[in-house]
Amino acid sequence: MDTSRLSVTILLVLSTFIQPNAHGQSLEPEPFGRRTRALETSKTPHETKTRFLLFGETHRGCQIQIDRLDRLQECGFNSSLPLVMIIHGWSESVQFSRSHVHLIGYSLGAHVSGFAGSSMGGTRKIGRITGLDPAGPLFEGSSPGDRLSPDDADFVDAIHTFTREYMGLSVGIKQPLGHYDFYPNGGSFQPGCHFLELYRHIAQHGLNAITQTIKCSHERSVHLFIDSLLHAGTQSTAYLCRDMDSFSQGLCLSCKKGRCNTLGYHVRQEPQSKSKRLFLVTRAQSPFKVYHYNFKIQFINQREKPTETIFTMSLLGTKEKMQKIPITLDKGVASNKTYSFLITLEADIGELVMIKFWWESSAGWANVWDTVQTIIPWGPRPPDSGLLLKTIRVKAGETQQRMTFCPENTDDIQLRPTQEKRFVKCELKSKNSKQKIR
């Protein structure tokens, strides 16, 4: 090869130390798509000890500046040549521990971070790698050496937010890659990112609304991570579970033996021999945290056939009251069957002290007759006219507290359409009360 004809532009970034508080300006996270506060308010950039040196045909080590495009021309930058970027973080002579290094990679950058971790020589690994919705195409199903994997650092965590497939491919990778893999809202798609939200995105982003809508779920991983830094006092908790369907039934709100962890920067770093898949529900915007509850309700249906029902609950806590939480049982209520489901609240209501329960509707003329009987009780009610609800068992995911609620009026435990039933905390001495919500 004729090396005299091989020309590239080399940009050497020396970033051993960064001074984050120059001129009294703090480096705070800014919304995506906007310029940093320093560039908006002043033409003087932050003074740091990071240097950017450009090596080209005419200049050897010409220093450029972030906000000075004219310096590129002065340094002889040639956009027609390939660009090689060499990032130099530290040297071994500095005695900087690799365990203090945390690489955060978004999309393809997650795998690049893994390659950086695995290619480092020596016996010691870097401390942590976080993959933010690691890229899926060409990486799904590949061997650990060809993607981000738990072997690339002492601790590896990943947040999966856009794994929905289109024509057999997904933007984000589905398979677990780290010691802990988080799947917010199942990881497939994120709330607030549907094309029905396009009008809201237009109001926020203008002409860039379509682009923002398309990349919304993929980019949500970044916002979730930033959210963990901005709201250190309200961290989102995720729970070990087999899949989102099981999680949606409220079956996976256990924190025993490392079965739950914190999403984002403040994750509890516990390297595992096997990847753990954790699930959680989030809000559509920051702050993303919600509070998870498992409700277990056993009905006694006095009708012969299952009753299609829609219920509404109102939860009263020591801090706040929540109104109208709908519960729909499409397949109807079968007798002596326990139904388990997940309820999420956007606000912290404190300790749950009371549940108000309504039977909104049921199928057929039986519901009409029950309603009439409730309003005008002109005759004896047949024994199979309604549902019986004796107890409601609740487990709060964030506090791990278990509670049992019984009817406030124990003389009338029958549910009837449009009637409100109140349930208060109680203690049962029967054997059934010792059963735990798993």
C-alpha positions as CSV (number, residue, x, y, z in Angstrom):
1,M,0.0,0.0,0.0
2,D,1.2,3.5,-0.9
3,T,1.1,5.2,2.5
4,S,1.9,8.6,0.9
5,R,-1.6,8.7,-0.6
6,L,-3.4,7.7,2.6
7,S,-4.7,10.9,4.2
8,V,-7.0,11.1,7.2
9,T,-7.9,13.8,9.7
10,I,-7.2,12.8,13.2
11,L,-9.0,14.5,16.2
12,L,-7.3,13.7,19.5
13,V,-9.5,14.5,22.5
14,L,-7.5,14.8,25.8
15,S,-10.0,14.6,28.6
16,T,-8.2,13.6,31.7
17,F,-9.9,16.2,34.0
18,I,-13.0,18.4,33.5
19,Q,-13.7,21.4,35.6
20,P,-17.6,21.4,35.9
21,N,-18.1,24.7,37.7
22,A,-16.1,27.2,35.7
23,H,-17.3,30.9,36.0
24,G,-19.9,29.8,38.5
25,Q,-21.9,27.9,35.9
26,S,-22.9,24.4,36.8
27,L,-23.3,21.6,34.2
28,E,-26.9,20.7,34.8
29,P,-28.9,18.4,32.5
30,E,-30.8,20.3,29.8
31,P,-33.8,19.2,27.7
32,F,-32.9,17.4,24.5
33,G,-32.9,19.4,21.3
34,R,-31.9,22.6,23.0
35,R,-28.6,24.4,23.4
36,T,-26.8,24.4,26.7
37,R,-27.5,27.2,29.1
38,A,-24.0,28.5,28.8
39,L,-24.3,28.9,25.0
40,E,-27.7,30.6,25.4
41,T,-26.6,33.2,27.8
42,S,-23.0,33.9,27.0
43,K,-20.5,33.7,24.1
44,T,-17.8,32.6,26.5
45,P,-17.7,28.8,26.7
46,H,-17.0,26.8,29.8
47,E,-13.3,26.8,30.5
48,T,-12.2,23.1,31.1
49,K,-9.0,21.2,30.9
50,T,-10.3,19.1,28.1
51,R,-8.3,19.8,24.9
52,F,-9.3,19.0,21.3
53,L,-6.3,18.6,19.0
54,L,-6.7,18.3,15.2
55,F,-4.0,16.6,13.2
56,G,-4.1,17.1,9.4
57,E,-1.9,17.6,6.4
58,T,-0.9,21.2,7.2
59,H,-1.3,21.3,11.0
60,R,0.2,19.0,13.7
61,G,-1.9,19.2,16.9
62,C,-3.9,22.4,16.2
63,Q,-6.3,23.0,19.2
64,I,-9.9,23.7,18.3
65,Q,-12.8,24.9,20.5
66,I,-16.3,23.7,20.8
67,D,-18.1,26.9,19.8
68,R,-15.5,28.3,17.4
69,L,-16.3,27.0,13.9
70,D,-13.7,29.3,12.5
71,R,-11.0,27.4,14.3
72,L,-11.7,24.4,12.1
73,Q,-10.8,26.4,9.0
74,E,-7.8,27.8,10.7
75,C,-6.6,24.3,11.6
76,G,-7.1,23.1,8.1
77,F,-10.0,20.8,8.6
78,N,-10.9,18.9,5.4
79,S,-14.4,17.5,5.4
80,S,-13.7,15.3,2.4
81,L,-11.1,13.2,4.3
82,P,-12.1,10.4,6.7
83,L,-12.2,11.4,10.4
84,V,-10.5,9.3,13.1
85,M,-11.3,10.2,16.7
86,I,-8.9,9.1,19.4
87,I,-10.3,9.7,22.9
88,H,-7.6,9.5,25.6
89,G,-9.1,9.3,29.1
90,W,-6.1,8.7,31.4
91,S,-2.8,6.9,31.5
92,E,-1.7,4.2,33.9
93,S,0.8,6.6,35.4
94,V,-2.0,8.7,36.8
95,Q,-3.0,5.7,39.1
96,F,-6.6,6.1,38.3
97,S,-8.7,3.0,39.3
98,R,-10.6,1.4,36.5
99,S,-13.3,0.5,39.0
100,H,-14.2,4.2,39.1
101,V,-15.0,4.3,35.4
102,H,-18.7,4.3,34.3
103,L,-19.5,4.1,30.6
104,I,-23.0,5.0,29.5
105,G,-23.9,4.1,25.9
106,Y,-27.1,4.8,24.0
107,S,-28.3,2.5,21.2
108,L,-25.3,1.5,19.2
109,G,-23.1,3.3,21.8
110,A,-24.1,0.6,24.3
111,H,-22.3,-2.1,22.3
112,V,-19.4,0.3,21.6
113,S,-19.1,0.7,25.4
114,G,-19.0,-3.1,25.7
115,F,-16.3,-3.3,23.1
116,A,-14.3,-0.7,25.0
117,G,-14.7,-2.6,28.2
118,S,-13.7,-6.0,26.8
119,S,-10.7,-4.7,24.8
120,M,-9.0,-3.2,27.9
121,G,-5.9,-5.2,28.8
122,G,-4.9,-6.4,32.3
123,T,-6.8,-8.4,34.9
124,R,-9.0,-5.6,36.2
125,K,-12.2,-4.5,34.5
126,I,-13.8,-1.1,34.4
127,G,-16.4,-0.5,37.1
128,R,-19.7,-0.2,35.3
129,I,-21.4,0.0,31.9
130,T,-25.0,1.1,31.4
131,G,-26.7,0.4,28.1
132,L,-29.6,2.7,27.2
133,D,-31.9,0.7,24.8
134,P,-28.9,-1.1,23.2
135,A,-29.3,-1.4,19.4
136,G,-31.1,-4.5,18.1
137,P,-30.4,-4.9,14.4
138,L,-27.3,-7.1,13.8
139,F,-26.9,-7.7,17.5
140,E,-30.0,-9.6,18.5
141,G,-29.0,-13.2,19.1
142,S,-25.3,-12.6,18.6
143,S,-22.6,-14.1,20.9
144,P,-21.5,-12.2,24.0
145,G,-18.2,-11.2,22.3
146,D,-20.1,-9.4,19.6
147,R,-22.3,-7.2,21.7
148,L,-22.6,-5.7,25.2
149,S,-22.4,-8.5,27.8
150,P,-21.9,-8.9,31.6
151,D,-18.2,-9.8,31.0
152,D,-17.4,-6.3,29.8
153,A,-17.3,-4.6,33.2
154,D,-17.6,-5.4,36.9
155,F,-21.3,-4.5,36.7
156,V,-23.5,-4.1,33.6
157,D,-27.1,-2.8,33.5
158,A,-29.3,-2.2,30.6
159,I,-32.7,-0.4,30.1
160,H,-34.8,-1.7,27.2
161,T,-37.5,0.7,25.9
162,F,-38.2,0.0,22.2
163,T,-38.1,-3.7,21.4
164,R,-41.3,-3.8,19.3
165,E,-40.6,-5.6,16.0
166,Y,-41.2,-4.2,12.5
167,M,-40.6,-6.6,9.6
168,G,-38.7,-8.9,11.9
169,L,-36.4,-6.2,13.4
170,S,-36.5,-4.1,16.5
171,V,-34.7,-0.8,17.1
172,G,-33.7,-2.0,20.6
173,I,-32.5,-5.4,21.5
174,K,-34.8,-7.8,23.4
175,Q,-32.4,-10.2,24.9
176,P,-30.8,-9.5,28.3
177,L,-27.3,-8.1,28.1
178,G,-26.2,-7.3,31.7
179,H,-26.4,-8.4,35.3
180,Y,-29.7,-6.5,35.5
181,D,-31.9,-5.8,32.5
182,F,-34.8,-3.4,33.0
183,Y,-37.9,-3.5,30.8
184,P,-40.1,-0.5,31.6
185,N,-43.7,-1.1,30.6
186,G,-42.6,-4.4,29.1
187,G,-39.8,-2.8,27.1
188,S,-41.7,-3.1,23.8
189,F,-43.2,0.5,23.7
190,Q,-43.5,3.4,26.0
191,P,-46.5,5.4,27.1
192,G,-46.9,8.9,25.5
193,C,-45.0,7.8,22.3
194,H,-48.0,6.6,20.2
195,F,-48.7,8.5,17.0
196,L,-51.9,9.7,18.6
197,E,-49.6,11.9,20.7
198,L,-48.4,13.6,17.6
199,Y,-50.4,16.8,18.3
200,R,-48.8,17.1,21.7
201,H,-45.3,16.6,20.1
202,I,-46.1,19.3,17.6
203,A,-46.8,21.8,20.4
204,Q,-43.4,20.9,22.0
205,H,-41.1,20.3,19.0
206,G,-42.7,22.1,16.1
207,L,-41.6,20.7,12.7
208,N,-39.5,18.1,14.5
209,A,-42.6,16.5,15.9
210,I,-42.6,13.4,13.6
211,T,-39.0,12.7,14.2
212,Q,-39.6,13.1,18.0
213,T,-42.5,10.7,17.8
214,I,-40.6,8.0,15.9
215,K,-37.7,8.0,18.2
216,C,-39.7,8.6,21.4
217,S,-39.7,5.1,22.8
218,H,-36.0,4.5,21.8
219,E,-35.0,7.8,23.5
220,R,-37.1,7.1,26.6
221,S,-34.2,5.1,28.0
222,V,-32.1,8.2,28.1
223,H,-34.8,10.2,29.8
224,L,-35.4,7.5,32.4
225,F,-31.7,7.5,33.3
226,I,-31.6,11.3,33.5
227,D,-34.8,11.2,35.6
228,S,-33.0,9.0,38.2
229,L,-30.5,11.8,38.6
230,L,-33.0,14.6,38.8
231,H,-35.3,12.9,41.3
232,A,-32.9,11.2,43.6
233,G,-35.6,11.0,46.3
234,T,-38.2,9.2,44.2
235,Q,-36.4,6.4,42.5
236,S,-38.3,3.9,40.3
237,T,-38.4,0.4,41.5
238,A,-38.4,-2.6,39.2
239,Y,-39.2,-6.2,40.0
240,L,-37.9,-9.6,38.9
241,C,-40.5,-11.3,36.8
242,R,-40.8,-13.9,33.9
243,D,-42.6,-11.5,31.5
244,M,-44.9,-8.5,31.4
245,D,-48.1,-10.5,31.4
246,S,-47.2,-12.0,34.8
247,F,-46.2,-8.6,36.0
248,S,-49.5,-7.1,34.9
249,Q,-51.3,-9.5,37.2
250,G,-49.3,-8.2,40.2
251,L,-47.5,-11.5,40.8
252,C,-44.0,-10.2,40.9
253,L,-43.8,-7.5,43.6
254,S,-41.3,-9.2,45.8
255,C,-38.0,-7.7,47.0
256,K,-36.7,-10.8,48.7
257,K,-33.2,-12.1,47.7
258,G,-32.5,-9.3,45.3
259,R,-35.7,-9.6,43.4
260,C,-36.1,-5.9,43.0
261,N,-33.8,-3.1,42.2
262,T,-33.6,0.6,41.4
263,L,-33.8,1.8,37.8
264,G,-31.1,4.2,36.6
265,Y,-27.9,5.7,38.1
266,H,-28.6,4.6,41.7
267,V,-29.0,0.9,40.8
268,R,-27.9,-1.5,43.5
269,Q,-24.7,-3.0,41.9
270,E,-24.9,-6.8,42.6
271,P,-23.2,-8.8,39.8
272,Q,-25.1,-12.0,39.2
273,S,-24.1,-15.3,37.5
274,K,-27.3,-15.1,35.5
275,S,-29.0,-12.0,34.0
276,K,-32.0,-10.8,35.9
277,R,-35.0,-9.4,34.0
278,L,-36.9,-6.7,35.9
279,F,-40.1,-5.1,35.0
280,L,-41.9,-1.9,36.1
281,V,-44.6,0.6,35.0
282,T,-43.7,4.3,34.4
283,R,-45.6,7.5,33.7
284,A,-45.6,9.1,30.2
285,Q,-43.5,12.0,31.4
286,S,-41.0,13.0,34.1
287,P,-41.1,12.3,36.9
288,F,-41.6,8.7,35.7
289,K,-42.1,6.9,39.0
290,V,-45.3,5.1,39.9
291,Y,-46.3,3.1,42.9
292,H,-47.1,-0.5,42.4
293,Y,-49.8,-2.5,44.2
294,N,-51.0,-6.1,44.0
295,F,-54.7,-6.6,44.6
296,K,-56.1,-10.1,45.2
297,I,-59.9,-10.4,45.3
298,Q,-62.0,-13.5,45.8
299,F,-65.6,-13.3,44.6
300,I,-68.5,-15.6,45.3
301,N,-70.8,-15.5,42.3
302,Q,-74.3,-16.5,43.3
303,R,-75.4,-16.8,39.6
304,E,-74.8,-20.0,37.7
305,K,-73.0,-18.3,34.8
306,P,-69.9,-16.0,35.0
307,T,-71.0,-12.4,35.4
308,E,-69.3,-9.8,33.1
309,T,-68.4,-7.0,35.4
310,I,-66.8,-3.6,35.5
311,F,-65.7,-2.4,38.9
312,T,-64.4,1.0,40.2
313,M,-62.2,1.4,43.3
314,S,-61.2,4.5,45.2
315,L,-58.2,4.2,47.5
316,L,-57.9,6.3,50.6
317,G,-54.4,6.7,52.1
318,T,-52.8,8.6,55.0
319,K,-51.5,11.2,52.5
320,E,-53.9,11.4,49.7
321,K,-57.1,10.0,48.2
322,M,-57.2,8.5,44.7
323,Q,-60.5,8.4,42.7
324,K,-61.9,6.0,40.2
325,I,-59.6,3.2,39.3
326,P,-61.5,1.0,36.8
327,I,-61.2,-2.8,36.8
328,T,-62.7,-4.8,34.0
329,L,-63.0,-8.6,34.0
330,D,-63.8,-9.4,30.4
331,K,-64.3,-13.1,31.0
332,G,-66.6,-12.5,33.8
333,V,-66.6,-13.4,37.5
334,A,-66.5,-17.1,38.3
335,S,-67.5,-18.2,41.8
336,N,-64.8,-18.9,44.4
337,K,-62.0,-17.7,42.1
338,T,-59.3,-15.3,43.2
339,Y,-58.4,-12.6,40.8
340,S,-55.0,-11.0,41.0
341,F,-54.1,-7.7,39.2
342,L,-51.7,-4.8,39.3
343,I,-52.7,-1.3,40.2
344,T,-50.3,1.6,39.7
345,L,-50.7,5.1,41.2
346,E,-48.8,8.2,40.1
347,A,-48.9,9.8,43.6
348,D,-47.8,8.5,46.9
349,I,-51.0,8.2,49.0
350,G,-49.1,6.9,52.0
351,E,-50.4,3.9,53.9
352,L,-53.6,2.5,52.5
353,V,-56.4,2.7,55.1
354,M,-59.7,2.3,53.2
355,I,-61.0,1.0,49.8
356,K,-64.3,2.1,48.3
357,F,-65.7,-0.4,45.9
358,W,-68.4,0.0,43.2
359,W,-70.0,-2.6,40.9
360,E,-70.4,-0.4,37.8
361,S,-72.2,-2.8,35.5
362,S,-73.0,-6.4,34.5
363,A,-74.3,-8.1,31.5
364,G,-77.9,-8.7,30.4
365,W,-81.3,-7.8,31.9
366,A,-80.2,-9.2,35.2
367,N,-78.2,-6.0,35.8
368,V,-81.3,-3.9,34.9
369,W,-83.4,-5.9,37.4
370,D,-80.8,-5.6,40.1
371,T,-80.6,-1.8,39.6
372,V,-84.4,-1.5,39.8
373,Q,-84.5,-3.7,42.9
374,T,-81.8,-1.5,44.5
375,I,-83.8,1.7,43.9
376,I,-87.3,0.2,44.5
377,P,-87.1,-2.9,46.7
378,W,-90.7,-4.0,46.3
379,G,-90.2,-7.7,46.7
380,P,-87.8,-10.3,48.1
381,R,-84.5,-10.5,46.4
382,P,-83.7,-14.0,45.0
383,P,-80.6,-15.6,46.6
384,D,-78.6,-15.5,43.4
385,S,-79.1,-11.8,42.7
386,G,-75.5,-10.6,43.2
387,L,-71.9,-11.1,44.1
388,L,-70.3,-11.6,47.5
389,L,-66.9,-10.0,48.3
390,K,-65.5,-10.9,51.7
391,T,-61.9,-9.7,51.7
392,I,-59.4,-7.8,49.6
393,R,-55.7,-8.5,50.0
394,V,-53.2,-5.9,49.0
395,K,-49.4,-5.8,48.8
396,A,-47.6,-2.5,48.2
397,G,-44.5,-3.1,46.1
398,E,-42.5,0.0,47.2
399,T,-43.0,-0.7,50.9
400,Q,-43.5,-4.5,50.8
401,Q,-46.4,-4.0,53.2
402,R,-49.2,-6.6,53.1
403,M,-52.7,-5.6,54.2
404,T,-56.2,-7.3,54.4
405,F,-59.4,-5.3,54.0
406,C,-62.9,-6.5,55.2
407,P,-66.3,-5.0,54.7
408,E,-67.0,-2.0,57.0
409,N,-70.6,-3.4,57.4
410,T,-70.2,-7.1,58.1
411,D,-73.9,-7.6,58.1
412,D,-74.2,-6.9,54.4
413,I,-71.3,-8.2,52.3
414,Q,-73.3,-8.6,49.0
415,L,-72.3,-6.4,46.1
416,R,-75.1,-4.8,44.1
417,P,-74.9,-2.5,41.0
418,T,-74.4,1.2,41.8
419,Q,-74.0,0.6,45.5
420,E,-70.8,1.6,47.2
421,K,-69.1,-0.8,49.6
422,R,-66.4,0.3,52.0
423,F,-63.6,-2.0,53.1
424,V,-61.4,-1.2,56.1
425,K,-58.2,-2.8,57.3
426,C,-58.8,-6.0,59.3
427,E,-56.9,-9.0,60.7
428,L,-58.2,-12.5,60.0
429,K,-57.4,-15.3,62.3
430,S,-58.3,-18.1,59.9
431,K,-55.7,-20.2,58.1
432,N,-56.4,-18.4,54.9
433,S,-55.1,-15.1,56.4
434,K,-51.6,-16.6,56.7
435,Q,-51.3,-17.1,53.0
436,K,-48.8,-14.6,51.5
437,I,-49.1,-12.6,48.3
438,R,-46.1,-13.8,46.3
